[in-house]
């Protein structure tokens, strides 16, 4: 296996298009997208079908086996003029422009001043997964990730080495079998995204860092397993790792957190540490991941477990995170698992109190962010009400047709609400899902009673249907959506549908990323940085330096420390 040194600046790559004079898509080269409405019916259907197809045919679409034919280089970024290195880590970034670009803009700055300390831009930019939402595609990457990051750093400052970008795929990058991901990040050796050079040739990589540090980024396909070509790649990389070395391990998902509900979730990571890194006697000092859209750190005697998924996607609350974790969980069935160790929750962003406060915004944000979902609920309620009213009144022949599907509509409501609660063997999911379904049916009954009090129910058909569509439908859509919001708020207290509580709101603020520093003595310092409020008001900067962002905020972005710097030796 070849260890490839960092590439010098190639002046032939420095040319970039003229600086845009406006925010017109023709000028900046991409379309600024709004935040995704995660409860949109078509999106829910599309994502569900893609997930089902992956479950059924994922093994046939897995391109990791094919990557064995690509270069298996290990990348050497250990040689620097000062024997130190700055790195940036960001994950879950390709959502709405305002949030994604706010973080990209900060990452692209020459330096950030935080509490009087100047933190230079990372020579490496590590993207930890889900570089695009909701599904991977060429246009999606261009508009939601590549375009914003190119606008933030059009080119590297003159005379300075071009920073390097490495990306690890997340589950949303996997929905097309990694086709678009590999084309963007691993297509060619001289690729670049604006001022960042891309070097990787596979969806996983190993990087040698200064101070006896290594970075290993493992691609778990939806957390299922690690393929043999990937294991062989890392076995060869590990031949260069010794007992005095320390390792930062990047994973697509914080399986150490998810293992409390699924004890087998951490098995693949534990297997990798035991079989690939264990024989080297190197210390795995940091595990870092995105996927959960917040910042959380669990600290133990041997390593730090960090989740940092605040790169641009909707903010996820932290109020349900446990105070401590046992990793690996004692409930796992893996026979040769590592010894379980206790890790204490040290810091979160947003904190639990703020997370609960944000949760209460569900009542106004869900209808605002997801009008299509509210419309769908209104249609279902209206049709069910007409069916129930027809069955009660036993009116004309056409009305009887609406009473025929009554049972089917009621079954649809119950099945939909139970499945929405994601029953996975835990009784509380079934109970809460059923309770939600019964409450929606109770709303149908109440709506039918109100309907029966008005005279237009006796109008000649299709008069009642027209009134129901024009008046009843919009009103019941609002009420049923508020009932759903109340369910989400209550269910989250029992650790059910927590993700949906926040995904439905699409909260863009409270973003986070990491700035890491390896000094000349080999000490790693991690600076967790947060952005309380993103920018939503932008302007073009046509007269800036060639490397300056094309788009700048009209109101300054403020960065703060989420917690004091973390020192790892």
C-alpha positions as CSV (number, residue, x, y, z in Angstrom):
1,X,0.0,0.0,0.0
2,X,1.2,3.4,-1.0
3,X,1.3,6.4,1.5
4,X,0.6,9.4,-0.7
5,X,2.1,12.7,0.6
6,X,0.0,15.9,0.6
7,X,-0.1,17.4,-2.9
8,X,1.3,20.9,-3.3
9,X,-0.7,23.7,-4.7
10,X,-1.3,23.3,-8.4
11,X,-1.4,26.8,-9.9
12,X,-3.2,25.5,-13.0
13,X,-6.2,24.8,-10.7
14,X,-6.4,28.3,-9.4
15,X,-8.6,29.8,-12.1
16,X,-12.2,30.2,-11.1
17,X,-15.2,32.0,-12.7
18,X,-15.5,35.7,-12.3
19,X,-17.0,36.8,-9.0
20,X,-20.8,37.0,-9.1
21,X,-22.3,40.5,-8.8
22,X,-25.7,39.2,-7.5
23,X,-27.3,36.1,-6.0
24,X,-29.0,35.1,-9.2
25,X,-28.5,31.4,-9.9
26,X,-27.0,32.2,-13.3
27,X,-24.3,34.2,-11.5
28,X,-23.5,31.9,-8.6
29,X,-23.9,28.7,-10.5
30,X,-26.4,27.0,-8.3
31,X,-29.9,27.4,-6.9
32,X,-30.3,28.4,-3.3
33,X,-32.6,25.8,-1.8
34,X,-34.9,26.2,1.2
35,X,-35.0,23.8,4.1
36,X,-36.6,20.5,3.4
37,X,-40.1,19.8,4.6
38,X,-39.4,16.4,6.1
39,X,-43.1,15.5,6.6
40,X,-44.0,16.2,3.0
41,X,-46.1,13.2,1.8
42,X,-44.2,12.6,-1.4
43,X,-40.9,12.8,0.4
44,X,-42.1,10.4,3.1
45,X,-43.2,8.0,0.4
46,X,-40.0,8.4,-1.6
47,X,-37.8,7.9,1.4
48,X,-39.8,4.9,2.6
49,X,-39.6,3.3,-0.9
50,X,-35.8,3.9,-1.1
51,X,-35.3,2.4,2.4
52,X,-37.4,-0.6,1.4
53,X,-35.4,-1.1,-1.8
54,X,-32.2,-0.8,0.1
55,X,-33.4,-3.5,2.6
56,X,-34.4,-5.8,-0.3
57,X,-31.6,-5.1,-2.8
58,X,-28.9,-3.3,-0.8
59,X,-26.4,-6.1,-1.2
60,X,-26.8,-5.9,-5.0
61,X,-26.3,-2.2,-5.1
62,X,-23.3,-2.1,-2.7
63,X,-20.5,-0.4,-4.7
64,X,-17.9,-0.9,-1.9
65,X,-16.9,-4.2,-3.4
66,X,-16.2,-2.5,-6.7
67,X,-14.0,0.1,-5.0
68,X,-11.4,-2.6,-4.6
69,X,-10.4,-1.9,-8.2
70,X,-9.6,1.8,-7.3
71,X,-6.4,3.1,-5.8
72,X,-5.9,2.0,-2.2
73,X,-3.7,4.8,-1.1
74,X,-3.2,6.0,2.5
75,X,-2.8,9.8,2.6
76,X,0.1,11.4,4.4
77,X,-0.5,14.8,5.9
78,X,2.0,14.5,8.7
79,X,4.7,16.6,7.2
80,X,4.1,20.3,7.9
81,X,6.4,23.3,8.3
82,X,5.5,23.7,11.9
83,X,4.9,20.1,12.9
84,X,1.3,21.0,13.7
85,X,-1.9,20.7,11.9
86,X,-5.4,22.2,12.1
87,X,-8.4,20.2,11.0
88,X,-12.1,20.9,10.7
89,X,-15.0,18.5,11.1
90,X,-18.6,19.0,9.9
91,X,-21.4,16.6,9.2
92,X,-25.1,16.6,8.1
93,X,-24.7,19.7,6.0
94,X,-26.6,19.5,2.7
95,X,-30.1,20.9,3.6
96,X,-31.4,24.5,3.3
97,X,-29.0,27.2,2.0
98,X,-29.1,29.5,4.9
99,X,-28.0,27.0,7.5
100,X,-25.6,25.1,5.2
101,X,-23.9,28.2,4.0
102,X,-23.7,29.8,7.4
103,X,-21.5,26.9,8.5
104,X,-19.6,26.8,5.2
105,X,-18.9,30.5,5.4
106,X,-17.4,30.1,8.9
107,X,-15.3,27.1,7.9
108,X,-13.9,29.0,5.0
109,X,-12.7,32.0,7.0
110,X,-8.9,32.3,7.3
111,X,-9.4,32.2,11.1
112,X,-12.1,32.5,13.7
113,X,-11.7,34.5,16.9
114,X,-13.4,32.7,19.8
115,X,-13.0,34.0,23.4
116,X,-10.0,36.0,22.4
117,X,-8.2,33.0,20.8
118,X,-7.6,32.9,17.1
119,X,-8.3,29.5,15.5
120,X,-6.9,29.1,11.9
121,X,-8.9,27.4,9.2
122,X,-8.2,23.7,9.0
123,X,-5.8,22.3,6.4
124,X,-8.1,19.3,6.3
125,X,-11.9,19.6,6.1
126,X,-13.5,16.3,7.2
127,X,-17.1,15.8,6.2
128,X,-18.7,13.1,8.4
129,X,-21.8,12.0,6.4
130,X,-25.1,13.1,4.8
131,X,-23.5,15.7,2.5
132,X,-26.9,16.1,0.8
133,X,-30.6,15.7,1.6
134,X,-33.0,14.2,1.2
135,X,-31.5,11.7,-1.4
136,X,-28.2,11.7,-3.3
137,X,-28.2,13.1,-6.8
138,X,-26.0,15.2,-9.0
139,X,-28.4,18.2,-8.8
140,X,-28.8,17.7,-5.0
141,X,-25.1,17.8,-4.4
142,X,-24.6,20.8,-6.7
143,X,-27.3,22.9,-5.1
144,X,-27.2,21.9,-1.5
145,X,-23.5,21.2,-0.9
146,X,-21.0,21.8,-3.7
147,X,-22.4,25.1,-4.8
148,X,-22.5,26.7,-1.3
149,X,-19.0,25.4,-0.3
150,X,-17.5,26.6,-3.6
151,X,-19.1,30.0,-3.0
152,X,-17.7,30.1,0.6
153,X,-14.1,29.3,-0.6
154,X,-13.7,29.9,-4.3
155,X,-10.0,29.2,-4.2
156,X,-7.2,28.9,-1.7
157,X,-5.3,32.1,-0.8
158,X,-2.5,32.8,-3.2
159,X,0.8,31.1,-2.3
160,X,-0.8,28.9,0.3
161,X,-1.3,25.1,0.1
162,X,-4.8,24.2,-1.0
163,X,-6.7,22.7,1.9
164,X,-7.9,19.1,1.4
165,X,-11.4,17.8,1.8
166,X,-12.3,14.2,2.8
167,X,-15.9,13.0,2.9
168,X,-17.4,9.9,4.5
169,X,-20.9,8.9,3.2
170,X,-23.9,8.8,5.5
171,X,-27.2,7.0,4.9
172,X,-28.6,9.7,2.6
173,X,-25.4,9.6,0.5
174,X,-26.1,5.9,0.2
175,X,-29.7,6.0,-1.2
176,X,-28.4,5.8,-4.8
177,X,-25.8,3.2,-4.0
178,X,-23.0,5.9,-3.7
179,X,-23.1,6.7,-7.4
180,X,-23.3,10.5,-7.0
181,X,-21.0,10.5,-4.0
182,X,-18.2,8.7,-5.8
183,X,-18.5,11.0,-8.8
184,X,-18.2,14.1,-6.7
185,X,-15.6,13.1,-4.1
186,X,-13.6,10.3,-5.6
187,X,-13.8,10.7,-9.4
188,X,-10.3,11.9,-10.0
189,X,-7.1,12.7,-8.2
190,X,-7.0,16.4,-9.1
191,X,-10.6,17.0,-8.2
192,X,-11.6,20.0,-6.1
193,X,-14.7,21.8,-4.6
194,X,-13.8,25.5,-4.8
195,X,-10.7,26.0,-2.8
196,X,-10.7,22.5,-1.3
197,X,-8.8,19.7,-3.1
198,X,-10.3,16.2,-3.0
199,X,-7.9,13.3,-2.8
200,X,-9.8,10.2,-1.8
201,X,-10.5,7.5,-4.3
202,X,-12.9,5.4,-2.2
203,X,-15.7,6.1,0.2
204,X,-13.4,5.3,3.1
205,X,-9.9,6.4,3.8
206,X,-6.9,6.5,6.2
207,X,-4.8,9.6,6.8
208,X,-1.5,9.9,8.6
209,X,-1.4,13.0,10.7
210,X,1.4,14.8,12.7
211,X,2.4,13.9,16.2
212,X,1.8,10.1,15.8
213,X,-1.9,10.6,15.1
214,X,-3.9,8.7,12.5
215,X,-7.4,9.3,11.1
216,X,-9.4,6.2,10.0
217,X,-12.8,6.8,8.4
218,X,-15.0,3.7,8.1
219,X,-17.9,3.3,5.7
220,X,-20.6,1.2,7.3
221,X,-23.4,0.7,4.7
222,X,-26.4,1.7,6.8
223,X,-24.6,0.3,9.8
224,X,-24.9,-3.2,8.4
225,X,-21.3,-4.5,8.1
226,X,-17.9,-3.6,6.9
227,X,-17.0,-5.2,3.5
228,X,-13.9,-7.4,3.0
229,X,-12.1,-5.0,0.5
230,X,-12.5,-2.2,3.1
231,X,-11.2,-4.4,5.9
232,X,-8.2,-5.4,3.6
233,X,-7.6,-1.7,2.9
234,X,-7.5,-0.8,6.6
235,X,-5.4,-3.9,7.4
236,X,-2.7,-2.7,5.0
237,X,-3.0,0.9,6.4
238,X,-2.7,-0.5,9.9
239,X,0.7,-2.0,9.0
240,X,2.1,1.6,9.3
241,X,0.5,2.1,12.7
242,X,2.5,1.4,15.9
243,X,2.1,1.2,19.6
244,X,2.9,4.8,20.1
245,X,0.3,6.0,17.7
246,X,-3.1,7.4,18.5
247,X,-6.2,7.2,16.3
248,X,-9.2,9.3,15.5
249,X,-12.0,7.1,14.2
250,X,-14.7,8.6,12.0
251,X,-18.0,6.6,11.6
252,X,-21.2,7.5,9.8
253,X,-23.4,7.1,12.8
254,X,-22.9,7.4,16.6
255,X,-23.6,3.7,17.2
256,X,-22.4,4.1,20.8
257,X,-25.6,6.2,21.4
258,X,-27.9,4.1,19.2
259,X,-26.7,0.9,20.9
260,X,-28.8,1.7,24.0
261,X,-31.9,0.9,21.9
262,X,-30.3,-1.6,19.5
263,X,-27.5,-3.4,21.4
264,X,-26.1,-4.8,18.1
265,X,-25.6,-1.3,16.6
266,X,-22.1,-0.9,17.9
267,X,-20.8,-4.4,16.9
268,X,-19.3,-3.4,13.6
269,X,-17.3,-0.5,15.2
270,X,-16.2,-2.7,18.0
271,X,-15.1,-5.4,15.6
272,X,-13.1,-2.9,13.6
273,X,-11.3,-1.6,16.7
274,X,-10.6,-5.1,18.0
275,X,-9.4,-6.7,14.7
276,X,-7.9,-3.9,12.7
277,X,-6.5,-1.5,15.3
278,X,-6.1,-3.8,18.3
279,X,-3.1,-5.7,16.9
280,X,-1.2,-2.4,16.4
281,X,-1.6,-1.6,20.1
282,X,-2.4,2.0,19.1
283,X,-4.9,3.8,21.2
284,X,-8.2,4.8,19.8
285,X,-8.6,8.1,21.6
286,X,-11.5,9.8,19.8
287,X,-14.6,8.5,18.0
288,X,-16.5,11.1,16.1
289,X,-19.7,11.0,14.0
290,X,-22.6,13.0,12.7
291,X,-26.1,11.6,11.8
292,X,-27.8,12.9,14.9
293,X,-28.2,16.7,14.3
294,X,-26.7,18.1,17.5
295,X,-23.5,18.1,19.6
296,X,-23.0,15.6,22.4
297,X,-19.9,14.3,24.0
298,X,-19.5,11.3,26.3
299,X,-16.1,11.0,28.1
300,X,-14.4,8.0,29.5
301,X,-11.0,7.0,30.8
302,X,-9.9,5.7,27.4
303,X,-11.5,7.9,24.8
304,X,-13.9,10.7,23.8
305,X,-17.2,9.8,22.0
306,X,-18.4,12.9,20.1
307,X,-21.5,13.4,18.0
308,X,-21.4,16.6,15.9
309,X,-24.1,16.7,13.3
310,X,-24.8,20.4,13.2
311,X,-23.6,21.2,9.7
312,X,-26.9,22.4,8.3
313,X,-29.7,19.9,8.7
314,X,-32.6,20.5,11.1
315,X,-31.6,20.6,14.8
316,X,-32.4,17.6,16.9
317,X,-33.0,18.0,20.6
318,X,-30.7,16.4,23.2
319,X,-33.2,16.0,26.1
320,X,-33.5,12.3,25.7
321,X,-29.8,11.5,25.8
322,X,-28.9,9.3,28.8
323,X,-26.5,10.6,31.5
324,X,-24.1,7.8,30.8
325,X,-23.4,5.0,28.3
326,X,-22.0,1.5,28.7
327,X,-19.9,0.9,25.5
328,X,-20.1,-1.8,24.2
329,X,-23.5,-2.4,25.7
330,X,-23.6,-5.5,27.9
331,X,-26.7,-6.7,26.1
332,X,-24.9,-7.3,22.8
333,X,-24.8,-10.9,21.5
334,X,-21.3,-10.5,20.1
335,X,-19.2,-13.2,21.8
336,X,-15.8,-11.5,21.6
337,X,-16.8,-8.0,22.3
338,X,-14.5,-5.6,24.0
339,X,-14.8,-4.9,27.8
340,X,-17.7,-2.6,28.5
341,X,-16.7,0.8,29.8
342,X,-18.7,3.7,31.3
343,X,-18.8,7.0,29.5
344,X,-20.4,10.1,31.1
345,X,-22.3,12.7,29.2
346,X,-20.2,15.9,29.5
347,X,-21.8,18.5,27.2
348,X,-24.6,18.9,24.7
349,X,-25.8,21.6,22.3
350,X,-28.5,22.6,22.4
351,X,-28.8,21.7,26.1
352,X,-31.8,19.8,27.5
353,X,-33.7,22.8,28.7
354,X,-33.3,24.6,25.3
355,X,-34.3,21.4,23.5
356,X,-37.6,21.1,25.4
357,X,-38.3,24.7,24.6
358,X,-37.6,24.2,21.0
359,X,-39.9,21.2,21.1
360,X,-42.9,23.4,22.0
361,X,-42.5,25.1,18.6
362,X,-44.0,22.1,17.0
363,X,-47.5,23.7,17.1
364,X,-46.6,26.5,14.7
365,X,-43.6,25.1,12.8
366,X,-45.1,21.8,11.6
367,X,-48.0,23.4,9.6
368,X,-45.6,26.1,8.3
369,X,-42.9,23.8,7.2
370,X,-45.1,21.0,5.9
371,X,-48.3,22.4,4.3
372,X,-48.5,19.2,2.1
373,X,-48.7,17.0,5.2
374,X,-51.4,19.2,6.7
375,X,-53.3,19.0,3.4
376,X,-53.0,15.2,3.4
377,X,-54.4,15.1,7.0
378,X,-57.3,17.4,5.9
379,X,-58.2,15.1,3.0
380,X,-58.1,12.0,5.1
381,X,-60.3,13.5,7.8
382,X,-62.7,15.0,5.3
383,X,-63.2,11.7,3.4
384,X,-63.6,9.8,6.7
385,X,-66.1,12.3,8.0
386,X,-68.2,12.1,4.8
387,X,-68.1,8.3,5.0
388,X,-69.2,8.4,8.7
389,X,-71.9,11.0,8.0
390,X,-73.2,8.9,5.1
391,X,-73.3,5.8,7.2
392,X,-75.1,7.6,10.0
393,X,-77.7,9.4,7.8
394,X,-78.1,6.6,5.2
395,X,-78.8,9.2,2.6
396,X,-79.0,8.8,-1.2
397,X,-77.3,6.2,-3.3
398,X,-74.2,8.2,-4.1
399,X,-73.8,9.1,-0.4
400,X,-74.0,5.4,0.4
401,X,-70.9,4.9,-1.7
402,X,-69.1,7.1,0.8
403,X,-70.2,4.9,3.7
404,X,-68.7,1.8,2.1
405,X,-65.0,2.8,2.6
406,X,-65.6,3.9,6.2
407,X,-64.0,0.8,7.8
408,X,-61.1,1.1,5.3
409,X,-60.5,4.7,6.2
410,X,-60.6,4.0,9.9
411,X,-58.1,1.1,9.4
412,X,-55.9,3.5,7.3
413,X,-55.8,6.0,10.2
414,X,-55.0,3.4,12.8
415,X,-52.3,1.7,10.6
416,X,-50.7,5.0,9.6
417,X,-50.5,6.3,13.2
418,X,-49.1,3.0,14.6
419,X,-46.5,2.7,11.8
420,X,-45.6,6.4,12.3
421,X,-44.7,5.5,15.9
422,X,-42.1,3.0,14.5
423,X,-43.1,0.0,16.5
424,X,-39.9,-2.0,17.1
425,X,-40.9,-4.4,19.8
426,X,-41.2,-1.8,22.5
427,X,-44.7,-1.7,24.0
428,X,-44.6,2.1,24.4
429,X,-44.4,2.6,20.6
430,X,-47.5,0.4,20.0
431,X,-49.4,2.1,22.9
432,X,-48.6,5.6,21.8
433,X,-49.2,4.9,18.1
434,X,-52.6,3.4,18.9
435,X,-53.5,6.2,21.3
436,X,-52.6,8.7,18.5
437,X,-54.8,6.8,16.1
438,X,-57.8,6.7,18.5
439,X,-57.4,10.4,19.1
440,X,-57.5,11.1,15.4
441,X,-60.6,8.9,15.1
442,X,-62.2,10.8,18.0
443,X,-61.6,14.0,16.1
444,X,-63.3,12.4,13.1
445,X,-66.3,11.6,15.3
446,X,-66.4,15.1,16.8
447,X,-66.1,16.7,13.4
448,X,-68.9,14.5,12.1
449,X,-71.1,15.7,15.0
450,X,-70.4,19.3,14.2
451,X,-71.1,18.7,10.5
452,X,-74.5,17.2,11.4
453,X,-75.5,20.4,13.1
454,X,-75.5,22.4,9.9
455,X,-78.2,22.4,7.2
456,X,-75.9,22.0,4.2
457,X,-75.6,18.3,5.1
458,X,-79.1,17.9,3.5
459,X,-78.3,19.9,0.4
460,X,-78.6,18.1,-2.9
461,X,-75.5,16.2,-3.8
462,X,-72.7,17.2,-4.6
463,X,-73.4,20.4,-2.5
464,X,-72.2,18.8,0.8
465,X,-69.1,17.6,-0.9
466,X,-68.2,21.1,-2.2
467,X,-68.8,22.6,1.3
468,X,-66.7,19.9,2.9
469,X,-63.8,20.6,0.4
470,X,-64.0,24.4,0.7
471,X,-64.8,24.9,4.4
472,X,-64.5,21.7,6.5
473,X,-61.3,20.4,4.9
474,X,-59.0,23.4,5.5
475,X,-60.3,23.8,9.1
476,X,-60.0,20.1,10.0
477,X,-56.5,20.1,8.4
478,X,-55.4,22.7,10.9
479,X,-57.0,21.0,13.9
480,X,-55.7,17.5,13.0
481,X,-52.2,18.9,12.5
482,X,-52.3,20.5,15.9
483,X,-53.4,17.1,17.3
484,X,-50.4,15.5,15.6
485,X,-48.2,18.2,17.1
486,X,-49.5,17.5,20.6
487,X,-48.9,13.7,20.0
488,X,-45.3,14.4,19.0
489,X,-44.7,16.6,22.1
490,X,-46.1,13.9,24.4
491,X,-44.5,10.9,22.6
492,X,-41.1,12.6,22.8
493,X,-41.4,12.4,26.6
494,X,-41.4,8.6,26.3
495,X,-38.5,8.6,23.7
496,X,-40.8,7.9,20.8
497,X,-40.8,10.0,17.5
498,X,-38.2,12.3,18.9
499,X,-36.7,12.7,15.5
500,X,-40.0,13.5,13.9
501,X,-40.7,16.1,16.6
502,X,-37.7,18.1,15.3
503,X,-37.6,17.0,11.7
504,X,-41.2,18.3,11.3
505,X,-40.2,21.7,12.6
506,X,-37.1,22.0,10.4
507,X,-35.2,24.2,13.0
508,X,-32.3,25.9,11.2
509,X,-30.5,27.5,14.2
510,X,-28.2,25.9,16.8
511,X,-25.5,24.6,14.3
512,X,-22.1,23.2,15.3
513,X,-18.8,22.0,14.0
514,X,-15.4,21.0,15.4
515,X,-12.0,22.7,14.9
516,X,-9.1,20.4,15.9
517,X,-5.5,21.2,16.5
518,X,-2.5,18.8,16.8
519,X,0.4,20.8,18.2
520,X,4.2,20.2,17.8
521,X,4.2,18.0,20.9
522,X,1.5,15.8,19.5
523,X,-1.3,17.0,21.8
524,X,-4.7,17.1,20.2
525,X,-7.1,19.9,21.2
526,X,-10.7,19.8,20.1
527,X,-12.6,23.1,19.9
528,X,-16.4,22.4,19.7
529,X,-17.9,25.5,18.1
530,X,-21.6,26.5,18.0
531,X,-23.7,29.0,16.1
532,X,-26.8,30.1,18.0
533,X,-28.4,31.8,15.1
534,X,-27.7,31.3,11.4
535,X,-27.9,34.1,8.9
536,X,-30.9,34.5,6.5
537,X,-29.9,37.8,4.9
538,X,-27.1,37.6,2.3
539,X,-25.5,39.8,-0.3
540,X,-23.0,39.2,-3.1
541,X,-19.4,40.4,-2.7
542,X,-18.3,41.2,-6.3
543,X,-15.2,43.1,-5.3
544,X,-13.6,40.7,-2.8
545,X,-10.3,39.0,-3.0
546,X,-10.3,35.9,-5.3
547,X,-10.3,33.5,-2.3
548,X,-13.0,35.5,-0.3
549,X,-16.5,34.2,-0.2
550,X,-18.8,35.1,-3.1
551,X,-21.7,35.6,-0.7
552,X,-21.4,37.4,2.7
553,X,-23.9,37.9,5.5
554,X,-25.5,41.3,6.0
555,X,-25.5,40.6,9.8
556,X,-22.4,39.1,11.3
557,X,-22.3,35.4,12.3
558,X,-21.3,34.8,15.9
559,X,-19.4,31.7,17.0
560,X,-19.1,30.5,20.6
561,X,-17.6,27.6,22.4
562,X,-20.0,24.9,23.2
563,X,-17.7,23.8,26.0
564,X,-14.1,24.4,26.9
565,X,-11.4,23.0,24.6
566,X,-10.9,19.2,25.0
567,X,-7.3,18.1,25.4
568,X,-6.4,14.6,24.3
569,X,-2.9,13.2,24.8
